Amino acid sequence: MKNAAQKRVDAGTIEKAIAALHAKLGNKVVTSMEVRRQHANTTTWLPNEAADAVVYAASTEDVQDAVRIAAEHKVPVIAFGTGTSLEGHVNAPMGGICIDVAQMNEVLAVHAEDLDCVIQPGVTRKKLNEYLRDQGLFFPIDPGADASLGGMAATRASGTNAVRYGTMKDNVLSLKAVLPNGEVIRTASRAKKSSAGYDLTRLFVGSEGTLGIITELTLKLSAIPESVSAAVCPFKSVEGACQATIATIQSGIPVARIEFIDAMAIRATNNYSKLNLAEAPTLFLEFHGSEAGGKSRPSASATSRPSSAAGRCNGRRKPKNARSSGRRGTMHISQ
């Protein structure tokens, strides 16, 4: 941390950059310590290292102006969405300018027939799904926190739905970004199929702000599943849980989530959430499908196959007890 502090941009340069920002962007530039510290807040062991100023951008043009001034004065730039990252991305160890894109939070277009939408980077996952709900569509990437979608693209977020829907790299069709020199580029079109040029979209997804600041995204959407059900499967061993996961995916079962927790983590979960789960290696599964598939599940593949897979991996053919409930039910498989 001492070395990082020594590399901070000198005060004179910062003052000139902030003066230029005030002249161009007015009251969109904030330098109060409280605001700056809020934009460097982190839940990691890293100390809070605030930027020297925060710019509340409301458009791509605002981002361009801020980046051009930063480039002219050779001042670092840190993009900020909602600050939910756990890795300290928003810290500014060398000082510089934080560009907050939370005000760029509009859904610009929804093309339901093409299963895609165009949004600004400050739109959060929950806001987008609320906007899409009445059209029978949703954006499936769920990292847990209600993160901004610009931040999710920049960090290549995934989540528990990745087994069925992939990660952000699979669901960003195109993006607009401001490069370090202030130039704006668009990486691709909305076309699903294209072999022309470099795949710049995937280069930017996961680049964590090092290549540019994302100011617009075109996202792939999915239909809201008619039926959702869940299962909790304890196992005798970690190996058994792993083998059951492999068998489930290879069998083509429509599993949307499949998460593993070992016995120690189950004990911690029980203590924290006052649950009584068996302290054993456990899989938590969620299945997405149609109403017809859900109704036929007890007698067809969607239950019998994972149950038998779990039984085989535990040295059993069938579970002792399995019960399922309703349209969005939970099936508990006891071994």
Backbone torsions as a table, in degrees:
resi	resn	phi	psi	omega
1	MET	NA	-33.3	178.7
2	LYS	-63.9	-42.9	178.9
3	ASN	-63.5	-40.2	179.7
4	ALA	-62.8	-40.2	-179.3
5	ALA	-63.6	-36.6	-179.5
6	GLN	-67.6	-22.4	-177.8
7	LYS	-91.1	0.8	179.6
8	ARG	-59.7	146.2	178.7
9	VAL	-61.5	140.1	-176.3
10	ASP	-65.2	152.7	-172.5
11	ALA	-59.4	-37.9	-179.0
12	GLY	-62.3	-43.5	179.1
13	THR	-64.7	-43.0	179.1
14	ILE	-61.6	-43.3	-179.9
15	GLU	-60.6	-41.5	178.9
16	LYS	-65.8	-41.0	180.0
17	ALA	-65.3	-43.5	-179.2
18	ILE	-66.5	-38.4	176.7
19	ALA	-61.4	-42.3	178.4
20	ALA	-65.5	-38.6	177.4
21	LEU	-63.8	-44.2	178.2
22	HIS	-60.9	-41.0	-178.8
23	ALA	-65.4	-34.4	-176.3
24	LYS	-89.6	-39.2	-170.4
25	LEU	-115.7	-5.0	174.3
26	GLY	61.6	-131.5	-174.7
27	ASN	-76.1	5.4	171.8
28	LYS	-74.8	-10.2	179.9
29	VAL	-102.1	125.3	-178.7
30	VAL	-124.3	135.3	-178.7
31	THR	-121.9	7.4	-179.7
32	SER	-65.5	141.9	-176.4
33	MET	-61.9	-38.0	-178.8
34	GLU	-60.3	-46.4	179.3
35	VAL	-66.1	-41.8	-178.8
36	ARG	-63.7	-40.5	179.5
37	ARG	-68.7	-35.9	176.4
38	GLN	-60.9	-33.6	-178.8
39	HIS	-85.3	2.2	173.9
40	ALA	-121.0	12.2	-177.5
41	ASN	-65.3	135.2	-179.5
42	THR	-141.5	146.4	178.7
43	THR	-95.7	10.7	177.9
44	THR	-90.9	-177.8	177.4
45	TRP	-74.0	-10.1	-179.1
46	LEU	-67.2	139.5	176.5
47	PRO	-70.6	159.2	177.9
48	ASN	-71.5	120.0	179.6
49	GLU	-124.0	98.6	-170.9
50	ALA	-79.7	150.4	171.1
51	ALA	-71.9	171.8	-178.8
52	ASP	-86.8	-17.9	178.2
53	ALA	-159.4	153.7	176.9
54	VAL	-119.2	128.3	177.1
55	VAL	-107.0	122.1	176.8
56	TYR	-90.9	93.1	-177.0
57	ALA	-77.5	138.6	178.4
58	ALA	-114.5	-2.7	-178.0
59	SER	-160.2	168.2	175.6
60	THR	-60.3	-36.2	-179.8
61	GLU	-63.3	-38.4	176.6
62	ASP	-62.6	-42.5	178.4
63	VAL	-63.1	-43.9	178.0
64	GLN	-56.6	-49.3	-178.0
65	ASP	-59.2	-45.5	-178.8
66	ALA	-64.7	-42.8	-178.5
67	VAL	-66.9	-40.4	179.5
68	ARG	-63.1	-41.6	178.5
69	ILE	-66.2	-41.2	177.8
70	ALA	-62.2	-41.7	179.8
71	ALA	-65.4	-40.3	-179.2
72	GLU	-62.1	-36.8	-177.8
73	HIS	-99.8	4.4	179.8
74	LYS	56.1	50.1	-179.0
75	VAL	-109.8	134.9	179.2
76	PRO	-62.1	153.9	178.3
77	VAL	-127.3	135.4	177.2
78	ILE	-125.5	122.2	177.5
79	ALA	-82.3	146.1	-177.6
80	PHE	-135.8	130.6	177.3
81	GLY	-106.4	-85.3	175.3
82	THR	-120.0	-6.4	176.4
83	GLY	76.1	25.3	-177.6
84	THR	-90.1	-3.3	-179.2
85	SER	-61.8	144.8	-179.9
86	LEU	-99.5	-0.2	-173.0
87	GLU	-105.7	8.5	178.0
88	GLY	77.0	23.7	-178.8
89	HIS	-59.4	-31.7	-172.7
90	VAL	-87.5	-3.1	176.8
91	ASN	-66.6	150.6	-179.7
92	ALA	-125.0	74.3	-176.1
93	PRO	-61.1	-23.8	179.0
94	MET	-108.7	15.3	-178.8
95	GLY	74.3	-160.3	177.8
96	GLY	115.0	-155.9	-174.2
97	ILE	-116.7	127.8	174.3
98	CYS	-96.1	126.1	178.5
99	ILE	-106.3	109.2	-178.2
100	ASP	-90.6	118.9	-178.2
101	VAL	-104.2	15.7	-177.1
102	ALA	-60.6	-29.1	179.3
103	GLN	-76.2	-13.7	174.9
104	MET	-88.2	75.9	-168.6
105	ASN	-126.6	38.1	-179.4
106	GLU	-100.9	140.8	168.3
107	VAL	-86.2	111.3	-171.2
108	LEU	-81.1	-34.1	-179.1
109	ALA	-164.2	146.2	172.9
110	VAL	-126.4	122.6	177.3
111	HIS	-108.6	82.5	-174.2
112	ALA	-59.4	-36.8	-178.1
113	GLU	-68.0	-24.0	179.8
114	ASP	-103.7	0.0	-179.7
115	LEU	56.6	49.6	173.4
116	ASP	-150.2	167.0	177.2
117	CYS	-147.1	161.0	178.1
118	VAL	-119.6	127.0	-175.7
119	ILE	-136.4	164.3	170.0
120	GLN	-87.9	160.7	-170.4
121	PRO	-69.3	-21.4	-178.0
122	GLY	-82.0	-5.1	176.8
123	VAL	-65.5	131.1	179.2
124	THR	-90.6	162.8	-179.0
125	ARG	-57.5	-47.4	-177.9
126	LYS	-67.0	-39.8	179.2
127	LYS	-62.0	-42.6	179.5
128	LEU	-63.4	-44.2	-178.7
129	ASN	-67.7	-32.3	173.7
130	GLU	-65.7	-39.6	179.4
131	TYR	-65.3	-35.5	-174.9
132	LEU	-87.4	-15.7	-167.9
133	ARG	-54.3	-44.0	-175.5
134	ASP	-73.4	-5.3	176.2
135	GLN	-102.4	4.9	178.1
136	GLY	73.7	21.5	-177.6
137	LEU	-123.4	160.2	173.2
138	PHE	-154.7	161.1	174.8
139	PHE	-100.9	117.8	-164.9
140	PRO	-84.3	-11.9	-175.5
141	ILE	-74.4	122.8	-172.1
142	ASP	-132.5	92.0	179.9
143	PRO	-79.3	1.0	-179.6
144	GLY	106.5	-61.8	178.8
145	ALA	-76.1	158.0	175.6
146	ASP	-84.2	70.9	-173.8
147	ALA	-80.0	160.0	172.3
148	SER	-73.9	145.8	-177.4
149	LEU	-72.6	-26.6	173.0
150	GLY	-64.5	-42.9	177.0
151	GLY	-66.7	-38.4	178.1
152	MET	-62.9	-38.0	177.5
153	ALA	-69.9	-42.4	-177.6
154	ALA	-64.2	-29.9	-178.6
155	THR	-104.8	5.7	-179.4
156	ARG	51.0	56.2	-178.0
157	ALA	-64.2	154.9	175.6
158	SER	-128.4	-122.1	-178.4
159	GLY	136.5	-176.7	-172.9
160	THR	-73.5	-14.6	177.9
161	ASN	-85.5	1.4	-171.4
162	ALA	-60.7	-30.6	-176.5
163	VAL	-62.2	-29.6	179.4
164	ARG	-102.9	-41.8	-170.5
165	TYR	-106.0	-4.1	-179.3
166	GLY	81.9	-165.6	-179.7
167	THR	-114.4	-171.1	-179.0
168	MET	-59.4	-33.3	-179.1
169	LYS	-62.9	-24.1	-179.6
170	ASP	-90.9	-9.0	-172.1
171	ASN	-122.7	3.1	172.4
172	VAL	-102.2	116.0	-177.9
173	LEU	-86.0	-34.5	-176.7
174	SER	-161.6	160.9	175.5
175	LEU	-153.6	157.8	172.9
176	LYS	-110.7	136.9	-177.5
177	ALA	-142.9	150.8	174.2
178	VAL	-97.5	120.6	-179.2
179	LEU	-76.9	167.0	-178.4
180	PRO	-58.2	-21.0	177.7
181	ASN	-93.5	2.8	179.3
182	GLY	94.1	-5.2	178.5
183	GLU	-73.8	144.8	178.8
184	VAL	-104.1	132.8	176.1
185	ILE	-128.0	154.7	169.9
186	ARG	-117.7	129.4	-168.3
187	THR	-83.4	-23.6	-177.0
188	ALA	-166.1	-178.1	175.7
189	SER	-106.1	-174.3	178.3
190	ARG	-80.4	-4.8	-177.3
191	ALA	-62.4	133.3	179.0
192	LYS	-71.0	-31.9	-174.3
193	LYS	-118.4	120.3	178.1
194	SER	-159.6	139.2	177.5
195	SER	-121.5	13.2	-175.3
196	ALA	-90.5	127.4	170.9
197	GLY	76.4	-177.7	179.7
198	TYR	-72.3	150.4	176.3
199	ASP	-86.9	75.7	-177.1
200	LEU	-70.5	-24.7	-179.3
201	THR	-59.6	-50.1	-178.8
202	ARG	-70.1	-23.1	175.7
203	LEU	-68.6	-40.5	-179.5
204	PHE	-76.2	-34.1	-179.8
205	VAL	-69.4	117.0	-176.6
206	GLY	95.2	1.8	-177.5
207	SER	-80.5	-7.3	172.9
208	GLU	55.9	37.4	176.1
209	GLY	81.4	0.2	-176.9
210	THR	-77.6	-22.5	-179.2
211	LEU	-101.8	-20.7	-178.3
212	GLY	165.2	176.0	-180.0
213	ILE	-108.2	122.5	-178.4
214	ILE	-73.5	129.1	-179.8
215	THR	-120.3	-3.9	177.1
216	GLU	-161.6	144.4	-178.7
217	LEU	-134.3	140.3	168.4
218	THR	-109.8	117.8	-171.7
219	LEU	-112.7	145.4	173.4
220	LYS	-79.8	135.5	179.9
221	LEU	-112.5	164.0	178.0
222	SER	-129.7	157.3	176.9
223	ALA	-75.6	140.1	175.4
224	ILE	-64.9	125.6	-177.9
225	PRO	-65.2	143.1	179.3
226	GLU	-66.9	-36.5	-175.3
227	SER	-133.1	135.2	178.0
228	VAL	-129.5	128.2	176.4
229	SER	-137.6	161.0	-175.3
230	ALA	-132.8	161.0	178.7
231	ALA	-143.4	146.3	174.8
232	VAL	-121.5	119.6	-173.7
233	CYS	-126.0	104.8	174.0
234	PRO	-79.7	150.3	-178.1
235	PHE	-129.7	161.5	178.3
236	LYS	-77.4	-24.0	-177.3
237	SER	-148.8	160.3	175.3
238	VAL	-63.4	-40.0	179.7
239	GLU	-60.4	-41.0	178.8
240	GLY	-61.7	-40.9	178.3
241	ALA	-65.1	-40.6	178.9
242	CYS	-64.6	-43.3	179.9
243	GLN	-65.5	-36.9	177.8
244	ALA	-66.0	-38.1	177.5
245	THR	-61.6	-45.5	179.0
246	ILE	-61.4	-45.9	-178.8
247	ALA	-63.9	-39.0	-179.8
248	THR	-63.5	-47.1	-178.6
249	ILE	-68.7	-41.3	-179.9
250	GLN	-67.6	-23.6	180.0
251	SER	-80.2	-7.0	178.8
252	GLY	76.6	19.3	178.0
253	ILE	-68.3	135.8	-176.4
254	PRO	-73.3	65.0	-178.7
255	VAL	-87.8	130.1	-179.4
256	ALA	-97.4	-36.8	178.8
257	ARG	-131.7	140.7	172.9
258	ILE	-150.0	103.8	-172.6
259	GLU	-117.9	140.8	-178.4
260	PHE	-109.0	136.9	173.1
261	ILE	-132.6	130.2	-179.6
262	ASP	-81.6	175.6	-173.2
263	ALA	-61.7	-40.4	-179.3
264	MET	-64.8	-41.0	178.8
265	ALA	-67.9	-35.0	175.8
266	ILE	-62.2	-41.5	179.0
267	ARG	-61.5	-43.6	178.7
268	ALA	-64.8	-39.3	178.4
269	THR	-64.0	-43.9	177.7
270	ASN	-59.8	-44.8	-178.5
271	ASN	-65.3	-40.2	-176.2
272	TYR	-76.1	-44.2	-173.9
273	SER	-100.7	6.1	178.5
274	LYS	56.9	47.1	177.6
275	LEU	-102.9	174.3	178.7
276	ASN	-131.8	40.9	177.3
277	LEU	-67.4	147.5	177.1
278	ALA	-62.2	132.6	-178.4
279	GLU	-80.8	81.3	-177.7
280	ALA	-151.3	161.0	174.2
281	PRO	-55.0	128.9	-170.2
282	THR	-135.9	140.5	171.5
283	LEU	-105.3	135.9	172.3
284	PHE	-111.8	121.6	-174.4
285	LEU	-122.8	150.9	171.8
286	GLU	-135.0	135.9	-177.1
287	PHE	-115.0	133.1	176.0
288	HIS	-113.9	133.2	179.6
289	GLY	-168.5	-161.4	-179.0
290	SER	-93.9	166.3	176.1
291	GLU	-59.9	-41.7	-179.1
292	ALA	-62.7	-42.3	177.5
293	GLY	-64.1	-38.9	179.5
294	GLY	-65.3	-40.3	-179.2
295	LYS	-69.2	-32.8	-177.7
296	SER	-87.1	-5.2	-172.7
297	ARG	-56.2	-43.3	-177.3
298	PRO	-58.9	-29.8	-176.6
299	SER	-105.7	-7.5	-175.8
300	ALA	-118.8	-152.8	-165.7
301	SER	-71.9	-37.6	-166.6
302	ALA	-62.3	-23.6	174.8
303	THR	-105.6	-44.4	-173.1
304	SER	-64.7	-37.4	-178.1
305	ARG	-69.4	-49.2	177.6
306	PRO	-65.9	-34.7	179.2
307	SER	-63.1	-46.5	-179.1
308	SER	-69.0	-34.0	176.7
309	ALA	-63.5	-44.1	178.1
310	ALA	-62.8	-39.7	179.6
311	GLY	-64.5	-44.0	179.7
312	ARG	-62.9	-41.1	-178.1
313	CYS	-73.2	-14.9	174.5
314	ASN	-103.1	8.5	-178.3
315	GLY	80.5	19.5	-179.9
316	ARG	-130.4	154.6	176.5
317	ARG	-87.1	-37.9	-176.5
318	LYS	-137.7	151.2	175.5
319	PRO	-73.6	153.3	177.3
320	LYS	-67.9	-36.5	-174.4
321	ASN	-147.3	132.8	175.0
322	ALA	-142.5	130.6	178.0
323	ARG	-135.3	142.4	-178.0
324	SER	-130.2	149.4	-178.0
325	SER	-139.3	126.3	164.5
326	GLY	66.4	-173.5	-177.2
327	ARG	-67.5	-39.0	175.0
328	ARG	-121.3	77.2	-172.4
329	GLY	-102.1	171.2	175.2
330	THR	-123.4	128.2	179.5
331	MET	-103.0	126.2	179.2
332	HIS	-105.6	119.9	-179.3
333	ILE	-108.7	115.3	-178.8
334	SER	-97.9	132.4	-179.9
335	GLN	-108.5	NA	NA
